[in-house]
Amino acid sequence: MKKIPLIAVFFAIIILYAQACSKTANPVVPASSPTVVPSPTSTPGCKKWEKTEISPAAAAIKDSVSVVFQSKIITLGGTGKNAGPVWVMPGSPDDPAEDNYLWVTITPEAQFGKRKGFAAAVFKKELWVTCGESEDGSHYNDAWSSAEGVTWTAVSEEAEFFKRSGHCAVVYNERIWIIGGGDKSNCFNDIWSSGDGKGWEQRKKNDEEGFGRRKDFSAIVFNGRMWVIGGTDGKKVFNDIWSSSNGTDWEQVTLSAKFGARHSFNIALYKQRLWIAGGMGPGGKKYNDVWSSTDAILWEEVSDKAEFPPVYGHSLAAGFGKLYLIGGVTEKGMMKEMWVTR
């Protein structure tokens, strides 16, 4: 066996020692260390819902609509014991209504009459009500507006579009839009828009490319686009999501959203996120789950069984730093309370 000279071993030890000292004195640092950023999908709050009994506007109302208008939450229309009057919960950004959910009636019955399945929107600093179904089952194709929610004017009594209910109305690019809906025999997927609520222009015909015929879905303007979510055609229940930047050309962003097929639910924008709560699925199943999204495409389940009972035909409104679930129908009948979360 060949022997290694002692002097070679000595120099090898010296070199190894020098390298070890160099690494200790000057540790190698990556050129760009990764930065830990909170996940954009982390959900802030809204996991606990509180019931409030003092809520006449929510008592025994189905298919009502609640909107934030002039620093107030207004609930109007629908069917049930307290439907007909226009109810208001006063408040302002400086006085977030505390926990005193006092509702007052500002008119016993609006000029547009009792109706359900209508859509409301804030357009040109006024509150608008479009279409819907009367107590005797007849449908409307009208448009009404009000400067304060008390006195209403029929801007268009017989608009160019078909009579309908279960549609959606949104405001986008300084125009008010009517989307989908249906009557006793058919569902629609046509789209109309107007710059004044009087003259209406058809932007998409029935059965043109895009989402299929449907009613009782949700629509909202978010991130500079219009969105159509879920609904039913009377036979099938959907959980697809569609988006458009012009109201004519629609892109399907997902065929099957994570929250499952449902209709007769509502959507709200709160804390820079979209929120869905409750609704009815295939076979008449009622939900009391809560979902949220930062982009309208990917959805996160916040609660699979919230404190409120399984419900559909309710309103969902955001205002005064809170999210409100108002009215609707449960297994026990009309829901007589309002639920609130932060």
Summary of the structure (lengths in Angstrom):
residues: 342
radius of gyration: 27.6
end to end distance: 81.1
largest distance: 110.7
contacts: 1076
relative contact order: 0.14
helix: 7%
strand: 44%
